[in-house]
Amino acid sequence: MNSSDAAAPPQQGRAGIHPALVVLALALLMGIQPVTTDLYLPALPALREGFGASMAAVQMTLSTLLVCFGLGQLVCGPLADQFGRRPVLLAGLALYVGAALMCALAPSIGLLIAARGLQGVGMAAAVVCARAMVRDLYEPYQGTHVMSKALTGLGFIAISSPVLGGLLAAAFGWRAALLATGVFAAAALALIALRVPETARQLNPHATRPGPLLATFVRIARHPTFLAWTLLTSATYGGLLAFLAGSSFTYMSSFGLSRSGYGLAVASSSAAYVLGTYQCRRWLLAHGIRGAVRRGGLITLAGGALYAAPALAEAHNVWSLLAAQALYAFGHGIHQPCGQAGVVGPFAREAGSASALSGFVLSSAAFAMGTWLGVSIDGSVRPFALTIATMATLTTVVALTLVQRHGEAAVRRP
């Protein structure tokens, strides 16, 4: 193991923020993503019935969210580099809360899709600034450790989201599940407004000028460390998004699970993810960042194989799907903390822009997965399972090749 790979436990951040507050803020900001996608999943069949909408229209509520999430990051990242993390966070979270209220009151599927798009922009501000804050406060390897703790918190949020969504949808209807996303964002907004100061050490007054911005994006995109981690996070999240987009119809329609049963199935995936983030911290200390990802890649591959083999033999059942997803989610818990910190590691002064560009690529991959499943789901398990198996294979290839060659998240700027 290269000793420079070792991830030392973080001390107090540069802005004097207590590490516990940093982890809590990051968990809430990053947790907006699973809240936005997972909490309403058990309500999708009821939403479809309520509007009399097609499967494609229902999938658009997720696809539009992801498109706006991706494009929004390209705007929010440079804004955060020029004006600071705090104002972008406050504006983005306020937009998200308003959009959640619009979702809950939407009289048509079209207006719901539009409101979900606004939620995506607000979510972009939260996630981009969260990743940039880690680079503001910590050196890359310490940032990986902090991010793994925050993503453990995200995992617990992800565990509770589908269960809560199922309970709300059953008791009060699908609109209550969408309203709950706004309540969560309002809590994050209050924490940022009251407790979290500005973390950017140096602002870039030219960050949003078209010429310098394009040059910055090109320079970031050509950096091999950025490419390695961005491809890893995009591949692993693409498989997770395929699970989120197709699991409600697979589990509930193909296997007849109830809303609460489906919520528990998704929660089991989130629980495996939490265990993965715990193991990530152990492997970071013992084997370094690349060693942790190498081991996570093999677990991801095992999950993909367990998805693919029964699908090809048409022998899937609920338990085989749960086991396959548990392995995939465990590996995801290794890859995401390392990748989220790795993409901004070489870019101390342009952390917002690097976070934005990586997030845009990730969102594009997720959108592709959602679109593919929207047209490929045919009532059988095979398209769902083989899509995730394909992403598992891609994740493993990147983990064992590009990350091993270029994944050193050293602080040297390009």
N, C-alpha and C positions, 0 to 999 in steps of 0.2 A: 504493500500500500504506500502511495506517495504521502508523506506526512503532511503536505499542504492540503490534502483532501480532508483531513480531520475536521469535524465540525464541533467547535468548542461551544459549550452552553453560553448563551448571551448574557451580558451584563446590562446595566441601565443604558438606554439608547442615548444618542448624541443630544437630543432635545431635552434630556432630563426627565423623560416620561418613564414611569415605573413599568418594568417588563410585563407585569400582570395586566396593566391597562392597555399596553400595546397589543397583547394577545387577545384581550376581550374586544377591542376595537376592530382588529383584523378579523376575528371570528364572525362578528356581526356584519361587517362589510362584505367579506367573502361569502358569508352565509346567505346573503340576499339571493345569490344565484340558485342554490337548491330550494330555497323558499319559493322563488318565482317559478321554478320549473316543477318541483315535486309536490308542492302543497295542493295544487289543483288537479293533479293527475287522477285521483280517485273520482273526481267530479266530471271527468271528460265525457263518459257515456251519458250522464244526466244533462250535461251542457248540450251535447249533440241532440238529444231528444227535445230539450226545451226550445231550441231554435229550429228544429227540423232540418238541421244542416247536414251536409255531406261529410264523409270522412276527410276529404281533402280540405274542406273549409275549417274543420276542427283542428287539423294539423297546422293550418295557417296561423292559429293563435300561438303556436310554439315557433313556427318557422319565422314569422314576422318579428317576434321577440328577438330571435337570434340574429337576424339580419341587422336590426336596429342596434342590438348590443354590439355587434362587430363594427359597424360604421361609427357608432357613437364613441367607441374607444379611440378611433383615429382622430376625433375632435377633442375628446376630454383629455387625452394624454398630453398633447402640446399645450392645451390651456392650463393644465396642472403644472407644467414646466415653466410657463410664463407668469401665472398669477398665484401659484401655490396650490397645495393639495386641499387646504381647508375650504376656500370659497367654492371650488369645483364640487367638493363633497356636499356642502350644504345645499347648493343649487340642485345637484343631481338627486339627492335624497328627497328634497321637497317636490321635485318633478315626479319622482316615483310614487310618493304618497298620493298626490293628486291623480295620477294615472290609475292607481289601484282603486280609488273611489269611482273613477269613470268605468273601470272594468265591472265593478259590482253593480253599477246602475245601467249598464249598456242595454239598450232596447233591441239590438240586432247583432247578428254575428259579425257584420262588417264593422260596426263601431267598437265591438269588443276587440277585434283584430287590431284596429287603429290604436286603441288604448294600450294594448299589449306592446305595440311598437314603442310608445312613449315610456312604458315601463323598462323596455330594453335600453333606452338611452340613459335613464336614471341608474339602472344597474351597471351600465358601462362606467359611469363616473365613480361608483362605489368600488368596483373591482380594480380599475386602473389605478386609482389613488391608493388603494390598499397595497398593491404590489410595489408601487413607487415609495410608499412610506417605509416599507421594509428596507429598501436600499438607502433611503435617507438616514435611517437610524442605525443600521448595522452593516458590517462588512459581509460579503457573500455567504461565508460558511456559517457565521452566526445567524444570518438571515434565514438560511435553510432550516436551522433549528427552531427559530421563532415561527417560521411559516408552518412547520410540521405541527407545532402546538396549536396554532390558530386553526389549522385544518382539522385537527382533532375536534375542536369546538364546532367547526363546520359540520363534521360528521354527526355529532349529536343533534345538531339542528336538522340535518338531512334525515336522521332516524325518525325524529318526531314529526316532520312535515307531512309525509303521506298519511301517517296515522291520524294526525290532527285534521288534515284535509278530508279524510274519509268520515270522521266523526262529524265535522261541520256540515259536510254535504248531506249526510244522512239525517241530521237533526234540523238543519236550516236551509238546505238547498245549496246548489253550486255557487251562488253569488256570495255566500258567506265565506267560502274558501278563498275566493279572490279578494274579498275585503280584508281577510286576515293577513295577506301579504303586505298591505298598507300599514297595518298595525305594527308589524315587525320593522318595517322601514322607518316608521315614526320613532320607534325606540332607538334605532341606530342614529337617527338624526339628532335626537336629544343628547345622546352620549357625545357625539362629535361637537355639538354646539356648546356643551357645558364643560367638557373635560379634556378634549384633545386639542392641543395647540398646533400651529403650523410646524411641519417637520422638514420642509425643503430648506436646505442650507444655503442655496444660491439659486435665484430665479434667472431665467433666460428671457430678456425682454424681446428677443427676436424669434422665440420658439414657434409662433404661429404665422410668421411671414412665409408665403408660399415657397420661395426659393430656398431659404435655409431649411425649412421643414422638409422639403423633398430631399435635399441633400442629406439631412440627418436620417431620414427613413432609409435611403439607399445605403448609407454607411452601416447602419444597424443591421439591415437585411443581409449584408454581405459578410457579417462577422460569423465565423464558423461555430463559435460557442452559442451565439444566439440561434442559429439555424438548428443546431443539434437539440437544444432544449425546447424550442418552439415546435419542432416536428414531434418530439416525444409527448409534450402536453396536448398537442392537437390530436394525435393518434389515440392516446388513452382516453381523452375526453370525448372523442368521436364515438368510441365504443360505448361509453357511459350514456351519451345522449341517445344512441340507438336503443339502449335499454329503456331509458325514460320515455322515449317517443312511442315505442311499440309494446311496452310491458303491460299497460293497462288493458289493451285489447287482447293480448296473448293470454294473460292470466285470467282475466274476467270473462272474455268471450270464448276462448278455446278450452279453458279448464274450469270455468264456472265459479271462480272465487268471488266472494262477496266484496263490497267496498272495503270493509274492515280487514278481511283476509288479504286483499291485495295490498292494503297499507302495511300490513305486517311483512308481506313479501318484500316490498321495497325497503322497509326498515331493516330487514335482515341484511340486505346489500349494504346499507349505510353502516350497520354495525361492523361488518367485515372491513369496510373502509376505515373506520375508526381504529380497529386493530392494526391495519396497515400503517397508519400514521404513527402509532406507538412503536411498531417495529422499525419504522423508518429512522426514528431517533436512535434506537439501539444500533442499527447498522451504520448510521452515519458516524457514530463514535468509534465503532469497531473496524469498519471497512472503508470509510470515506464516501463521498457522494457518488462516485462512479461505481464503487463496489455495491452500494445500496441499490442503485438502479439496475445493475446487472442481475442481482438476486430477485428484484421485483419483476424484471422482464421474464425470468423463467416461470415465476408464479402466474404471470399474466398469460403466458403461452399455455400453461396447463389449463387455465380457465377456458381459453379459446378452444382447446382440443375437446374439453368436456362439453362445450356448446356444439361443436361441429359433428363429432362422431354420432351421437344419438339423432341429430337432425338428418344426417345423410342416411341413417338406418330407419328413419321415421319411428324412433322409439323414445322420444322425449316424454317426460312427465313432469309434474310440478317439482318434484324433489331433485331431479337431474338439473333442471333450470336453476333452482335455488343454489345448488352446489357449484354450478358453473359460474354463476354471477358472484357468489361469495369469493371465489378465487380471483375473478377479474377485479372485483372491487378492492380486495386486499392489495393487489398489485397497483391499482390506481392510487391507493393511499401511500405507496412508496414514490410513485412517479410524480404526482402533483406537487408535493412540497419541494422536492428537488428542482423540478422544472420551473415552478413559479418564481423561486429565488434565482435560479440559474439564468433565466432570460434577461434579467436586469443587472446581473452581476458585473459585467464589464462596463456598465454605463452609469457611472455615479452622477454625471451632470445631466443625462438625458433619460433618467429612469422612467419618467412618465411616457415619453415617446416610445421607448423600448417596450414597456408594458402594453402600450396601445397597439403597437404593430403585432406583437405576439398574440394579444387578445383577438385582434382582427382575424388572424390566420386560424386561431382556434375556433372562433365563432363561424367562420366559413366552413370549416370541416364539420362542425355540428349542424349547420344548416343543410349541408349536403346529406348528412345522415338522416335528418328529419324528412327532407324531400324524398329521398330514396325510399324510406319506409312508407311514406304516404302513398306511393304508387305501387309498392311491391307487396305489401301485406295482403294476403289472399285468403285469410282464415286458417292457414296452417302455421306451424311453428318455424318451418324451415327458413323463410327469408329473414325473420327476426334473428334466429340463432346463427345463421351463417354470416350475417352482417357483422355481428359482434365478434365472431371468430376471426373474420378477416381483419378487423381493427386490432384484435389481440396479437395477431401475427405481425402486423405492421409495427405495433408498439414494441414488440420484442426485438424485431430487426433493428430499429432505431436505437433501442437501449443497449444492444450488444455491439453495435458498430459505431455510429456517429457520436453517441454520448461517450463511449470509451476513448475515442480519438480526440474529441474536441470539447468534452463536457467540463473541462477545468474552468470553474467560475471565478477565475482570478480577477483582481481588481484593476489590472492594467487596461487602460483605455485604448481603443483601436486608433 
